[in-house]
Amino acid sequence: MIIPTKEGFYGRFGGAYVPEILYKCVHDLQDAYLPIIESEEFKKEYHALLKDYVGRPSPLYYARRMSEKYGCRLYLKREDLNHTGAHKINNTIGQILMAKKMGKTRITAETGAGQHGVATATVCALMDMRCEIFMGKTDVERQHTNVERMKMLGATVHPVTTGNMTLSDACSEAIRDWCCHPSETFYIVGSTMGPHPYPDIVARMQSVISEEIKWQLDEKIGRDYPDYLIACVGGGSNAAGTIYHYVADDRVRIVLAEAAGHGIDTDHTAATIHCGTEGIIHGARTLVMQTEDGQIEEAFTVSAGLDYPGIGPMHAYLARQGREQVLAVNDDEALRAGYLLTRLEGIIPAIESAHAVAALEKMSFKPTDVVVLTVSGRGDKDIETYLNNPE
């Protein structure tokens, strides 16, 4: 496990840098979140919903043909089989239970690929709460199916037309909305980013992934740890969930794949850990893609869910400490890997997840190595992108 300080720092990274109007909201949440999520009432309701509504545990699948190709024993953690098609629902279930217990009546959220928006709209329908989703206009266009799903679930989707009209801009607008309705609104953050306590909340909600990996591996191979853990990383929630219970286990190598876009040596990239410098974005000190005078630069990638110009503070810390090896995967590599998994295993991954699959090509394994790779979401939402980029 990796737990931040009381002030929400992971080493130098984290904290809560928020406007005065949100100071009370954020501090109320800081005071409330641990007593809520550590209560037996919350745990009982949360785990019942994960089991009966989300469909957990998600399978840990031995990928025989991919194992043969890469010369290892590859297991896929199938978060794509969750209700709504991604890992995001693990977090939104937990956060909306917190919102109810804090007396909030209105939910706001940001989304990039649309998976967090769909997951938020889903739990709002479940709990009969008003839902406002902010999504960059660029992402609205390339993730049309998810937009229609959100609307069908009763959410209001607000296309954001500022900046490059993607995830970072959606985050900014969701925060502005929160500032306008602080007393009744709960902001369901979609990743391990934002002001403390959000990175810790999201990591804890997603830690069910690594919790399951431990007992599933024990059942399959007689030990509860792999040699390698692999996941894609944007804001960092599926990666945090994948590694949560293994961070302190030196037997496990952690390899994360971030989106290089056209390449880390170009201006069209989203590889924050490779290209970012220390700064503050959306309420947290972390690594940020920015100009010399601190202006946020646009992130670019074919993946709508990985085009965030920052990184969760937990991952910034672990990468700087050398605990995480972070590989930059460009658009072409990710698309090829998505097609490869589809053809070899009959699993169409989200393009976000395809970045993690592409990391396999950059690594060398022994035949005895046990590798667990998290497929964070399914590729239904990305079919048009795949078709526009044929193999």
MIGU-911202 format. One record per residue (C-alpha): residue number from 1; residue in one letter; chain; x, y, z. Coordinates in Angstrom, 3 decimals, padded with zeros to 6 digits, always signed. Layout:
BEGIN
{rec NUM "a" "A" {X Y Z}},
...
***
This chain:
BEGIN
{rec 1 "m" "A" {+000.000 +000.000 +000.000}},
{rec 2 "i" "A" {+001.015 +003.617 -000.426}},
{rec 3 "i" "A" {-000.588 +006.116 +001.925}},
{rec 4 "p" "A" {-000.064 +009.896 +001.683}},
{rec 5 "t" "A" {+000.735 +012.144 +004.630}},
{rec 6 "k" "A" {-002.083 +013.790 +006.561}},
{rec 7 "e" "A" {-001.729 +016.778 +004.230}},
{rec 8 "g" "A" {-001.964 +014.512 +001.176}},
{rec 9 "f" "A" {+001.659 +014.428 +000.044}},
{rec 10 "y" "A" {+003.573 +011.580 -001.572}},
{rec 11 "g" "A" {+007.075 +012.921 -001.041}},
{rec 12 "r" "A" {+007.063 +016.341 -002.720}},
{rec 13 "f" "A" {+003.933 +015.633 -004.734}},
{rec 14 "g" "A" {+000.253 +016.034 -003.844}},
{rec 15 "g" "A" {-001.388 +018.426 -001.388}},
{rec 16 "a" "A" {-004.502 +020.545 -001.853}},
{rec 17 "y" "A" {-004.137 +023.823 -003.730}},
{rec 18 "v" "A" {-007.731 +025.017 -004.092}},
{rec 19 "p" "A" {-009.554 +028.353 -004.452}},
{rec 20 "e" "A" {-010.989 +029.845 -001.297}},
{rec 21 "i" "A" {-014.576 +029.076 -002.351}},
{rec 22 "l" "A" {-013.765 +025.326 -002.305}},
{rec 23 "y" "A" {-011.678 +025.365 +000.865}},
{rec 24 "k" "A" {-014.550 +024.223 +003.100}},
{rec 25 "c" "A" {-015.734 +021.541 +000.648}},
{rec 26 "v" "A" {-012.284 +020.028 +000.329}},
{rec 27 "h" "A" {-011.547 +020.163 +004.051}},
{rec 28 "d" "A" {-014.944 +018.686 +004.919}},
{rec 29 "l" "A" {-014.111 +015.807 +002.562}},
{rec 30 "q" "A" {-010.648 +015.405 +004.088}},
{rec 31 "d" "A" {-012.241 +015.095 +007.537}},
{rec 32 "a" "A" {-015.038 +012.771 +006.403}},
{rec 33 "y" "A" {-013.556 +010.313 +003.936}},
{rec 34 "l" "A" {-011.601 +007.951 +006.183}},
{rec 35 "p" "A" {-014.312 +007.574 +008.857}},
{rec 36 "i" "A" {-016.818 +006.843 +006.053}},
{rec 37 "i" "A" {-014.817 +004.323 +004.017}},
{rec 38 "e" "A" {-013.443 +002.554 +007.090}},
{rec 39 "s" "A" {-016.928 +002.080 +008.575}},
{rec 40 "e" "A" {-018.474 -001.377 +008.459}},
{rec 41 "e" "A" {-021.693 +000.063 +007.002}},
{rec 42 "f" "A" {-019.831 +001.526 +004.001}},
{rec 43 "k" "A" {-017.714 -001.593 +003.447}},
{rec 44 "k" "A" {-020.772 -003.828 +003.479}},
{rec 45 "e" "A" {-022.732 -001.703 +000.998}},
{rec 46 "y" "A" {-019.708 -001.058 -001.249}},
{rec 47 "h" "A" {-018.647 -004.692 -001.537}},
{rec 48 "a" "A" {-022.231 -005.863 -002.078}},
{rec 49 "l" "A" {-022.545 -003.481 -005.033}},
{rec 50 "l" "A" {-019.161 -004.538 -006.431}},
{rec 51 "k" "A" {-020.309 -008.155 -006.344}},
{rec 52 "d" "A" {-023.925 -007.937 -007.437}},
{rec 53 "y" "A" {-023.983 -004.752 -009.566}},
{rec 54 "v" "A" {-020.481 -004.384 -011.010}},
{rec 55 "g" "A" {-019.934 -008.123 -011.412}},
{rec 56 "r" "A" {-016.712 -008.535 -009.446}},
{rec 57 "p" "A" {-014.364 -010.251 -009.154}},
{rec 58 "s" "A" {-013.171 -009.564 -012.677}},
{rec 59 "p" "A" {-011.438 -012.594 -014.226}},
{rec 60 "l" "A" {-007.681 -013.112 -014.292}},
{rec 61 "y" "A" {-007.290 -014.743 -017.690}},
{rec 62 "y" "A" {-004.274 -016.725 -018.900}},
{rec 63 "a" "A" {-003.546 -015.426 -022.400}},
{rec 64 "r" "A" {-002.005 -018.513 -024.007}},
{rec 65 "r" "A" {-001.267 -017.181 -027.502}},
{rec 66 "m" "A" {+000.082 -013.846 -026.222}},
{rec 67 "s" "A" {+002.206 -015.783 -023.719}},
{rec 68 "e" "A" {+003.706 -017.819 -026.550}},
{rec 69 "k" "A" {+004.450 -014.691 -028.558}},
{rec 70 "y" "A" {+006.245 -012.871 -025.750}},
{rec 71 "g" "A" {+007.878 -015.864 -024.049}},
{rec 72 "c" "A" {+006.301 -015.463 -020.631}},
{rec 73 "r" "A" {+003.232 -016.483 -018.628}},
{rec 74 "l" "A" {+000.851 -013.603 -019.330}},
{rec 75 "y" "A" {-002.347 -013.081 -017.359}},
{rec 76 "l" "A" {-004.867 -010.375 -018.215}},
{rec 77 "k" "A" {-006.843 -008.704 -015.434}},
{rec 78 "r" "A" {-010.174 -008.216 -017.212}},
{rec 79 "e" "A" {-011.501 -004.863 -015.959}},
{rec 80 "d" "A" {-013.126 -004.559 -019.388}},
{rec 81 "l" "A" {-015.724 -007.094 -018.216}},
{rec 82 "n" "A" {-017.056 -004.870 -015.427}},
{rec 83 "h" "A" {-020.503 -003.291 -015.744}},
{rec 84 "t" "A" {-020.071 -000.197 -017.998}},
{rec 85 "g" "A" {-016.958 -001.722 -019.597}},
{rec 86 "a" "A" {-014.052 -000.369 -017.564}},
{rec 87 "h" "A" {-012.428 -000.059 -014.164}},
{rec 88 "k" "A" {-014.046 +003.352 -013.572}},
{rec 89 "i" "A" {-017.175 +001.899 -011.936}},
{rec 90 "n" "A" {-015.120 +000.647 -008.945}},
{rec 91 "n" "A" {-014.461 +004.256 -008.018}},
{rec 92 "t" "A" {-017.798 +005.868 -008.840}},
{rec 93 "i" "A" {-019.689 +003.330 -006.724}},
{rec 94 "g" "A" {-017.525 +004.247 -003.736}},
{rec 95 "q" "A" {-017.659 +007.980 -004.254}},
{rec 96 "i" "A" {-021.415 +008.203 -004.713}},
{rec 97 "l" "A" {-021.899 +006.259 -001.470}},
{rec 98 "m" "A" {-019.668 +008.876 +000.174}},
{rec 99 "a" "A" {-021.698 +011.680 -001.403}},
{rec 100 "k" "A" {-024.933 +010.233 -000.017}},
{rec 101 "k" "A" {-023.460 +009.879 +003.463}},
{rec 102 "m" "A" {-022.279 +013.524 +003.308}},
{rec 103 "g" "A" {-025.783 +014.717 +002.367}},
{rec 104 "k" "A" {-024.944 +015.868 -001.165}},
{rec 105 "t" "A" {-027.710 +015.912 -003.786}},
{rec 106 "r" "A" {-025.893 +016.838 -007.004}},
{rec 107 "i" "A" {-022.944 +015.186 -008.763}},
{rec 108 "t" "A" {-020.450 +016.763 -011.139}},
{rec 109 "a" "A" {-017.652 +014.979 -012.981}},
{rec 110 "e" "A" {-015.171 +015.280 -015.828}},
{rec 111 "t" "A" {-014.529 +012.667 -018.481}},
{rec 112 "g" "A" {-012.139 +012.113 -021.370}},
{rec 113 "a" "A" {-012.757 +008.780 -023.071}},
{rec 114 "g" "A" {-016.251 +008.855 -021.604}},
{rec 115 "q" "A" {-015.833 +005.762 -019.437}},
{rec 116 "h" "A" {-015.753 +007.741 -016.178}},
{rec 117 "g" "A" {-018.695 +009.814 -017.404}},
{rec 118 "v" "A" {-020.699 +006.672 -018.154}},
{rec 119 "a" "A" {-019.748 +005.151 -014.795}},
{rec 120 "t" "A" {-020.751 +008.355 -012.982}},
{rec 121 "a" "A" {-024.050 +008.635 -014.881}},
{rec 122 "t" "A" {-024.711 +004.976 -014.100}},
{rec 123 "v" "A" {-024.344 +005.327 -010.331}},
{rec 124 "c" "A" {-026.331 +008.576 -010.372}},
{rec 125 "a" "A" {-029.195 +006.704 -012.044}},
{rec 126 "l" "A" {-028.812 +003.961 -009.463}},
{rec 127 "m" "A" {-028.893 +006.412 -006.547}},
{rec 128 "d" "A" {-031.389 +008.894 -008.065}},
{rec 129 "m" "A" {-029.025 +011.883 -008.042}},
{rec 130 "r" "A" {-028.683 +014.771 -010.493}},
{rec 131 "c" "A" {-025.637 +014.337 -012.748}},
{rec 132 "e" "A" {-023.623 +016.967 -014.664}},
{rec 133 "i" "A" {-020.790 +015.688 -016.894}},
{rec 134 "f" "A" {-018.146 +017.918 -018.474}},
{rec 135 "m" "A" {-016.410 +016.593 -021.580}},
{rec 136 "g" "A" {-014.146 +018.313 -024.081}},
{rec 137 "k" "A" {-015.815 +018.965 -027.443}},
{rec 138 "t" "A" {-013.012 +017.031 -029.179}},
{rec 139 "d" "A" {-013.770 +013.998 -027.012}},
{rec 140 "v" "A" {-017.536 +014.416 -027.466}},
{rec 141 "e" "A" {-016.965 +013.978 -031.186}},
{rec 142 "r" "A" {-014.592 +010.994 -030.995}},
{rec 143 "q" "A" {-016.497 +009.236 -028.203}},
{rec 144 "h" "A" {-020.038 +009.783 -029.504}},
{rec 145 "t" "A" {-021.344 +006.411 -028.293}},
{rec 146 "n" "A" {-020.361 +007.101 -024.695}},
{rec 147 "v" "A" {-021.971 +010.547 -024.871}},
{rec 148 "e" "A" {-025.259 +008.954 -025.919}},
{rec 149 "r" "A" {-024.947 +006.379 -023.122}},
{rec 150 "m" "A" {-024.554 +009.177 -020.559}},
{rec 151 "k" "A" {-027.589 +011.004 -021.895}},
{rec 152 "m" "A" {-029.618 +007.789 -021.908}},
{rec 153 "l" "A" {-028.714 +007.334 -018.233}},
{rec 154 "g" "A" {-030.127 +010.775 -017.442}},
{rec 155 "a" "A" {-026.950 +012.862 -017.234}},
{rec 156 "t" "A" {-026.533 +016.335 -018.701}},
{rec 157 "v" "A" {-023.391 +016.386 -020.869}},
{rec 158 "h" "A" {-021.670 +019.765 -021.235}},
{rec 159 "p" "A" {-019.277 +019.990 -024.240}},
{rec 160 "v" "A" {-016.261 +022.093 -023.239}},
{rec 161 "t" "A" {-014.912 +024.431 -025.934}},
{rec 162 "t" "A" {-011.925 +025.981 -024.133}},
{rec 163 "g" "A" {-008.285 +025.020 -024.728}},
{rec 164 "n" "A" {-007.811 +021.942 -026.885}},
{rec 165 "m" "A" {-011.270 +020.772 -025.778}},
{rec 166 "t" "A" {-010.128 +017.521 -024.128}},
{rec 167 "l" "A" {-009.744 +016.031 -020.650}},
{rec 168 "s" "A" {-007.753 +018.789 -018.943}},
{rec 169 "d" "A" {-010.289 +021.412 -020.056}},
{rec 170 "a" "A" {-013.157 +019.200 -018.878}},
{rec 171 "c" "A" {-011.510 +018.996 -015.439}},
{rec 172 "s" "A" {-011.218 +022.773 -015.261}},
{rec 173 "e" "A" {-014.889 +023.251 -016.141}},
{rec 174 "a" "A" {-016.037 +020.621 -013.632}},
{rec 175 "i" "A" {-014.093 +022.440 -010.913}},
{rec 176 "r" "A" {-015.669 +025.759 -011.953}},
{rec 177 "d" "A" {-019.096 +024.127 -011.713}},
{rec 178 "w" "A" {-018.212 +022.841 -008.230}},
{rec 179 "c" "A" {-017.218 +026.403 -007.242}},
{rec 180 "c" "A" {-020.663 +027.639 -008.315}},
{rec 181 "h" "A" {-022.592 +024.985 -006.326}},
{rec 182 "p" "A" {-020.296 +024.053 -003.417}},
{rec 183 "s" "A" {-022.854 +023.212 -000.738}},
{rec 184 "e" "A" {-024.998 +020.628 -002.568}},
{rec 185 "t" "A" {-022.448 +019.254 -005.056}},
{rec 186 "f" "A" {-020.068 +016.322 -004.749}},
{rec 187 "y" "A" {-017.329 +016.228 -007.397}},
{rec 188 "i" "A" {-016.634 +012.611 -008.375}},
{rec 189 "v" "A" {-013.037 +012.753 -009.612}},
{rec 190 "g" "A" {-012.243 +010.033 -012.139}},
{rec 191 "s" "A" {-008.571 +009.409 -011.487}},
{rec 192 "t" "A" {-005.785 +009.667 -008.897}},
{rec 193 "m" "A" {-005.474 +013.394 -009.491}},
{rec 194 "g" "A" {-006.858 +016.593 -008.011}},
{rec 195 "p" "A" {-006.519 +017.962 -004.482}},
{rec 196 "h" "A" {-006.108 +015.723 -001.455}},
{rec 197 "p" "A" {-007.964 +013.525 -000.560}},
{rec 198 "y" "A" {-009.001 +012.563 -004.116}},
{rec 199 "p" "A" {-005.801 +010.730 -005.143}},
{rec 200 "d" "A" {-006.037 +008.628 -001.985}},
{rec 201 "i" "A" {-009.796 +008.039 -002.323}},
{rec 202 "v" "A" {-009.522 +006.873 -005.934}},
{rec 203 "a" "A" {-006.494 +004.656 -005.239}},
{rec 204 "r" "A" {-008.329 +003.001 -002.331}},
{rec 205 "m" "A" {-011.475 +002.444 -004.406}},
{rec 206 "q" "A" {-009.440 +000.912 -007.238}},
{rec 207 "s" "A" {-007.268 -001.201 -004.903}},
{rec 208 "v" "A" {-009.849 -003.980 -005.276}},
{rec 209 "i" "A" {-007.965 -004.797 -008.504}},
{rec 210 "s" "A" {-004.682 -005.734 -006.820}},
{rec 211 "e" "A" {-006.546 -007.272 -003.886}},
{rec 212 "e" "A" {-008.162 -009.711 -006.321}},
{rec 213 "i" "A" {-004.941 -010.303 -008.267}},
{rec 214 "k" "A" {-003.289 -011.573 -005.081}},
{rec 215 "w" "A" {-005.789 -014.340 -004.343}},
{rec 216 "q" "A" {-006.430 -015.124 -008.005}},
{rec 217 "l" "A" {-002.713 -015.678 -008.648}},
{rec 218 "d" "A" {-002.469 -017.807 -005.520}},
{rec 219 "e" "A" {-005.285 -019.999 -006.873}},
{rec 220 "k" "A" {-003.696 -020.294 -010.329}},
{rec 221 "i" "A" {+000.048 -020.573 -009.696}},
{rec 222 "g" "A" {+000.414 -021.157 -005.958}},
{rec 223 "r" "A" {+001.875 -017.745 -005.092}},
{rec 224 "d" "A" {+000.204 -014.379 -004.681}},
{rec 225 "y" "A" {+002.596 -012.119 -006.601}},
{rec 226 "p" "A" {+003.708 -011.777 -010.241}},
{rec 227 "d" "A" {+007.161 -010.941 -011.533}},
{rec 228 "y" "A" {+005.760 -008.004 -013.527}},
{rec 229 "l" "A" {+002.701 -005.760 -013.285}},
{rec 230 "i" "A" {+001.807 -003.738 -016.388}},
{rec 231 "a" "A" {-000.846 -001.039 -016.825}},
{rec 232 "c" "A" {-001.455 +002.106 -018.845}},
{rec 233 "v" "A" {-001.242 +005.432 -017.029}},
{rec 234 "g" "A" {-002.888 +008.783 -017.715}},
{rec 235 "g" "A" {-004.254 +010.272 -014.515}},
{rec 236 "g" "A" {-003.407 +006.888 -013.047}},
{rec 237 "s" "A" {-006.431 +005.176 -011.483}},
{rec 238 "n" "A" {-006.261 +001.731 -013.098}},
{rec 239 "a" "A" {-002.484 +001.744 -012.599}},
{rec 240 "a" "A" {-002.913 +002.679 -008.928}},
{rec 241 "g" "A" {-005.432 -000.118 -008.451}},
{rec 242 "t" "A" {-003.179 -002.627 -010.195}},
{rec 243 "i" "A" {-000.113 -001.898 -008.053}},
{rec 244 "y" "A" {-001.706 -000.831 -004.746}},
{rec 245 "h" "A" {-000.986 -003.980 -002.743}},
{rec 246 "y" "A" {+002.402 -004.562 -004.381}},
{rec 247 "v" "A" {+004.183 -001.214 -004.048}},
{rec 248 "a" "A" {+006.242 -002.418 -001.079}},
{rec 249 "d" "A" {+006.953 -005.854 -002.612}},
{rec 250 "d" "A" {+010.396 -005.683 -004.219}},
{rec 251 "r" "A" {+009.833 -009.033 -005.947}},
{rec 252 "v" "A" {+007.401 -007.309 -008.308}},
{rec 253 "r" "A" {+008.537 -005.032 -011.129}},
{rec 254 "i" "A" {+006.042 -002.292 -011.986}},
{rec 255 "v" "A" {+005.917 -001.160 -015.618}},
{rec 256 "l" "A" {+003.528 +001.555 -016.752}},
{rec 257 "a" "A" {+002.813 +002.762 -020.282}},
{rec 258 "e" "A" {+002.044 +006.420 -020.931}},
{rec 259 "a" "A" {+000.845 +007.913 -024.192}},
{rec 260 "a" "A" {+003.650 +009.334 -026.325}},
{rec 261 "g" "A" {+001.299 +010.499 -029.091}},
{rec 262 "h" "A" {+003.513 +011.242 -032.096}},
{rec 263 "g" "A" {+006.621 +010.779 -029.923}},
{rec 264 "i" "A" {+008.275 +012.291 -026.850}},
{rec 265 "d" "A" {+010.611 +014.294 -029.112}},
{rec 266 "t" "A" {+007.645 +016.105 -030.689}},
{rec 267 "d" "A" {+005.142 +018.735 -029.545}},
{rec 268 "h" "A" {+002.322 +016.191 -029.944}},
{rec 269 "t" "A" {+002.609 +013.981 -026.885}},
{rec 270 "a" "A" {+000.917 +013.173 -023.571}},
{rec 271 "a" "A" {+003.963 +011.549 -021.929}},
{rec 272 "t" "A" {+003.970 +013.614 -018.755}},
{rec 273 "i" "A" {+006.463 +011.529 -016.780}},
{rec 274 "h" "A" {+008.953 +011.738 -019.654}},
{rec 275 "c" "A" {+008.316 +015.354 -020.621}},
{rec 276 "g" "A" {+006.764 +017.041 -017.577}},
{rec 277 "t" "A" {+008.249 +019.231 -014.872}},
{rec 278 "e" "A" {+007.094 +019.925 -011.327}},
{rec 279 "g" "A" {+004.079 +022.189 -011.119}},
{rec 280 "i" "A" {+000.486 +022.517 -009.924}},
{rec 281 "i" "A" {-002.522 +021.368 -011.900}},
{rec 282 "h" "A" {-006.130 +020.953 -010.731}},
{rec 283 "g" "A" {-005.290 +021.308 -007.064}},
{rec 284 "a" "A" {-002.198 +019.092 -006.716}},
{rec 285 "r" "A" {+001.573 +019.484 -007.030}},
{rec 286 "t" "A" {+002.778 +016.920 -009.525}},
{rec 287 "l" "A" {+004.547 +016.563 -012.878}},
{rec 288 "v" "A" {+002.933 +018.735 -015.531}},
{rec 289 "m" "A" {+003.540 +019.390 -019.211}},
{rec 290 "q" "A" {+004.082 +023.140 -019.146}},
{rec 291 "t" "A" {+006.020 +025.984 -020.701}},
{rec 292 "e" "A" {+008.983 +027.608 -018.960}},
{rec 293 "d" "A" {+006.658 +030.248 -017.515}},
{rec 294 "g" "A" {+004.204 +027.664 -016.166}},
{rec 295 "q" "A" {+001.488 +027.685 -018.839}},
{rec 296 "i" "A" {-000.119 +024.255 -019.273}},
{rec 297 "e" "A" {+000.719 +022.694 -022.625}},
{rec 298 "e" "A" {-001.769 +020.677 -024.637}},
{rec 299 "a" "A" {-001.475 +016.908 -024.385}},
{rec 300 "f" "A" {-001.860 +014.909 -027.577}},
{rec 301 "t" "A" {-002.638 +011.220 -028.109}},
{rec 302 "v" "A" {-005.023 +009.085 -030.120}},
{rec 303 "s" "A" {-006.397 +007.902 -026.758}},
{rec 304 "a" "A" {-009.102 +010.144 -025.311}},
{rec 305 "g" "A" {-008.509 +008.754 -021.811}},
{rec 306 "l" "A" {-004.760 +009.390 -021.656}},
{rec 307 "d" "A" {-004.524 +012.966 -022.947}},
{rec 308 "y" "A" {-004.098 +014.611 -019.560}},
{rec 309 "p" "A" {-001.127 +017.016 -019.285}},
{rec 310 "g" "A" {-000.442 +015.903 -015.699}},
{rec 311 "i" "A" {-000.066 +012.688 -013.754}},
{rec 312 "g" "A" {-001.451 +011.605 -010.384}},
{rec 313 "p" "A" {+000.936 +012.674 -007.574}},
{rec 314 "m" "A" {+001.309 +009.089 -006.373}},
{rec 315 "h" "A" {+002.721 +008.062 -009.744}},
{rec 316 "a" "A" {+004.902 +011.166 -009.994}},
{rec 317 "y" "A" {+006.461 +010.162 -006.675}},
{rec 318 "l" "A" {+006.882 +006.464 -007.513}},
{rec 319 "a" "A" {+008.363 +007.268 -010.933}},
{rec 320 "r" "A" {+010.838 +009.754 -009.457}},
{rec 321 "q" "A" {+011.753 +007.172 -006.795}},
{rec 322 "g" "A" {+012.416 +004.590 -009.500}},
{rec 323 "r" "A" {+009.722 +002.225 -008.198}},
{rec 324 "e" "A" {+007.804 +002.487 -011.452}},
{rec 325 "q" "A" {+009.414 +001.993 -014.852}},
{rec 326 "v" "A" {+007.460 +004.156 -017.275}},
{rec 327 "l" "A" {+007.556 +003.445 -021.009}},
{rec 328 "a" "A" {+006.382 +005.905 -023.661}},
{rec 329 "v" "A" {+004.117 +004.262 -026.253}},
{rec 330 "n" "A" {+003.237 +006.171 -029.402}},
{rec 331 "d" "A" {-000.090 +006.112 -031.243}},
{rec 332 "d" "A" {+000.988 +003.659 -033.927}},
{rec 333 "e" "A" {+002.427 +001.216 -031.379}},
{rec 334 "a" "A" {-000.778 +001.313 -029.323}},
{rec 335 "l" "A" {-003.036 +000.745 -032.317}},
{rec 336 "r" "A" {-000.922 -002.186 -033.517}},
{rec 337 "a" "A" {-001.042 -003.707 -030.037}},
{rec 338 "g" "A" {-004.822 -003.312 -029.907}},
{rec 339 "y" "A" {-005.177 -005.223 -033.167}},
{rec 340 "l" "A" {-002.703 -007.855 -031.946}},
{rec 341 "l" "A" {-004.637 -008.620 -028.753}},
{rec 342 "t" "A" {-007.859 -008.728 -030.777}},
{rec 343 "r" "A" {-006.446 -011.216 -033.273}},
{rec 344 "l" "A" {-004.578 -013.448 -030.826}},
{rec 345 "e" "A" {-007.017 -013.572 -027.901}},
{rec 346 "g" "A" {-010.353 -012.326 -029.248}},
{rec 347 "i" "A" {-010.293 -009.355 -026.843}},
{rec 348 "i" "A" {-010.740 -005.848 -028.282}},
{rec 349 "p" "A" {-009.103 -003.506 -025.742}},
{rec 350 "a" "A" {-009.774 +000.166 -025.211}},
{rec 351 "i" "A" {-007.010 +002.170 -026.891}},
{rec 352 "e" "A" {-005.926 +003.224 -023.373}},
{rec 353 "s" "A" {-005.386 -000.444 -022.486}},
{rec 354 "a" "A" {-003.679 -001.062 -025.832}},
{rec 355 "h" "A" {-000.845 +001.189 -024.638}},
{rec 356 "a" "A" {-000.186 -001.316 -021.844}},
{rec 357 "v" "A" {-000.271 -004.201 -024.337}},
{rec 358 "a" "A" {+002.255 -002.330 -026.500}},
{rec 359 "a" "A" {+004.678 -002.231 -023.561}},
{rec 360 "l" "A" {+005.173 -005.999 -023.970}},
{rec 361 "e" "A" {+007.010 -005.369 -027.262}},
{rec 362 "k" "A" {+009.529 -003.170 -025.427}},
{rec 363 "m" "A" {+010.363 -005.749 -022.750}},
{rec 364 "s" "A" {+012.282 -009.040 -022.503}},
{rec 365 "f" "A" {+011.009 -011.950 -020.407}},
{rec 366 "k" "A" {+012.104 -015.364 -019.222}},
{rec 367 "p" "A" {+009.699 -018.252 -019.941}},
{rec 368 "t" "A" {+009.050 -018.590 -016.196}},
{rec 369 "d" "A" {+008.142 -014.915 -015.688}},
{rec 370 "v" "A" {+004.577 -014.341 -014.526}},
{rec 371 "v" "A" {+003.221 -011.119 -016.007}},
{rec 372 "v" "A" {-000.107 -009.520 -015.054}},
{rec 373 "l" "A" {-001.429 -006.842 -017.402}},
{rec 374 "t" "A" {-004.586 -004.891 -016.618}},
{rec 375 "v" "A" {-007.011 -004.459 -019.508}},
{rec 376 "s" "A" {-008.604 -001.321 -018.087}},
{rec 377 "g" "A" {-011.493 -001.112 -020.538}},
{rec 378 "r" "A" {-013.090 -002.614 -023.597}},
{rec 379 "g" "A" {-012.704 -001.229 -027.099}},
{rec 380 "d" "A" {-016.331 -000.798 -028.154}},
{rec 381 "k" "A" {-016.011 +002.959 -027.708}},
{rec 382 "d" "A" {-012.904 +003.042 -029.932}},
{rec 383 "i" "A" {-014.111 +001.020 -032.910}},
{rec 384 "e" "A" {-014.263 +004.081 -035.191}},
{rec 385 "t" "A" {-010.701 +005.051 -034.240}},
{rec 386 "y" "A" {-009.492 +001.519 -034.933}},
{rec 387 "l" "A" {-011.315 +001.472 -038.267}},
{rec 388 "n" "A" {-009.815 +004.839 -039.233}},
{rec 389 "n" "A" {-006.365 +003.374 -038.490}},
{rec 390 "p" "A" {-006.445 -000.070 -040.115}},
{rec 391 "e" "A" {-003.759 -002.582 -039.252}},
***
